[in-house]
Structure formats: C-alpha cells, structure tokens
C-alpha cells in the first residue's frame, strides 16, 4: 500500500495502563493486548529500564514492516496503539529493540 505506512505511524499514541509489563533493573518487558484485537484497538505495552532509545516496529507475517519504526525514549512503562481501523485482519509481529535486547510479541487483528 502506498502512503498507508504514514497513516499507521500517526496512530501510535501514549498511555500507561495498570496491567503493563514490568521491567527489572536490566530487563525489557513487552506485551500485546487484547488478543485477539479489533482493528484500531490492538495495543502493545512495554517497560524500559532506562532512558536509552527503543525502536518499536510492526511487521506482517511475511516479515514486511507495516509502518515505519517508532523511536521511544524514557524509562518506565509505555503503551502504543498499533495501526488504525483500516489495519487488515491477520497475524502481526511487533518487535521492540532496546540497548541490544530484542523482544517480539504476536498481535492478532480481527474485524
């Protein structure tokens, strides 16, 4: 899709849910919810142990990025909405890279 990636990147927002993963002193936590999620309601929560930048990328099952990678900074818990209501149903992978650590979570999107 041409131009669709920009739309997805604009829909990534910040919140802090109570049930987000917790990171230990040197750990990165990642969790996708709810499972399955309706298009526009898929979220990923992650915890960062320090202020080093983290990269969050959403991929389809073929390994193609669905949206440009988002760079996140800040120690603590973060939540992002993945895509919008036009995100096609399917299985996706979200990858979080932070200070040499990589975490991956599956995201199932239904209509």
C-alpha positions in Angstrom: 0.0 0.0 0.0 1.3 3.4 -0.9 1.0 6.1 1.8 -0.5 3.6 4.3 2.6 3.4 6.4 2.3 7.1 7.3 -1.2 6.7 8.5 -0.2 3.9 10.8 2.7 5.8 12.2 0.4 8.7 13.1 -1.9 6.4 15.1 0.7 5.4 17.6 -0.2 7.0 20.9 1.0 7.0 24.5 -0.8 5.8 27.6 0.1 4.0 30.8 -2.2 1.1 31.7 -2.2 -0.6 35.1 -1.5 -4.1 33.7 1.6 -3.2 31.6 4.6 -5.4 31.9 7.2 -4.5 34.4 10.9 -4.4 33.7 13.5 -5.4 36.2 16.7 -3.4 36.7 18.2 -4.6 33.4 15.2 -6.1 31.6 12.8 -5.0 28.8 9.2 -6.2 29.1 6.7 -6.5 26.1 3.1 -7.5 26.0 0.4 -7.3 23.2 -3.2 -7.0 24.2 -6.1 -7.7 23.9 -5.8 -11.0 22.0 -7.4 -11.0 19.5 -7.9 -7.3 19.0 -10.2 -5.4 16.6 -8.6 -3.2 14.0 -7.6 0.1 15.7 -7.7 -1.4 19.2 -4.6 -3.5 19.2 -2.1 -2.3 21.8 1.3 -3.1 22.9 2.7 -2.3 26.4 6.4 -2.3 27.2 8.7 -1.4 30.0 12.1 0.2 29.6 14.7 0.1 32.3 16.5 3.3 31.3 16.3 6.3 29.0 18.1 4.8 26.1 16.1 4.9 22.8 13.9 1.9 21.9 12.6 1.0 18.4 9.1 -0.4 18.0 8.2 -2.0 14.7 5.0 -3.7 13.5 5.5 -6.5 10.8 3.2 -8.7 8.9 3.8 -12.5 8.9 6.0 -12.3 5.8 8.4 -10.0 7.8 7.5 -6.8 5.9 7.2 -3.6 8.1 3.6 -2.5 8.2 4.6 1.0 9.4 7.8 3.0 9.9 9.6 2.1 13.1 8.7 4.3 16.1 11.5 5.5 18.3 10.6 5.7 22.0 12.6 7.2 24.9 12.0 7.2 28.6 12.4 4.8 31.5 9.2 3.2 32.7 6.0 1.8 31.1 4.7 2.8 27.7 1.6 1.7 25.7 1.1 2.2 21.9 -2.0 1.7 19.8 -0.9 -0.3 16.7 -2.4 0.8 13.4 -6.0 2.1 13.0 -9.4 0.8 11.9 -8.1 0.1 8.4 -5.4 -2.4 9.6 -6.4 -5.6 7.7 -7.2 -8.7 9.8 -4.4 -11.1 10.3 -1.4 -12.1 12.4 1.3 -9.5 13.0 4.5 -9.3 15.0 5.6 -6.3 17.0 9.4 -6.1 17.7 10.9 -3.9 20.4 14.7 -3.3 20.3 16.4 -1.6 23.2 20.1 -1.5 24.2 20.9 -4.7 22.3 17.9 -6.6 23.6 15.1 -7.7 21.3 11.6 -8.7 22.3 8.8 -9.9 20.0 5.1 -10.3 20.6 2.3 -11.7 18.3 -0.7 -9.5 17.6 -3.9 -11.0 16.2 -6.2 -8.5 14.5 -9.9 -9.3 13.6 -12.7 -7.2 12.1 
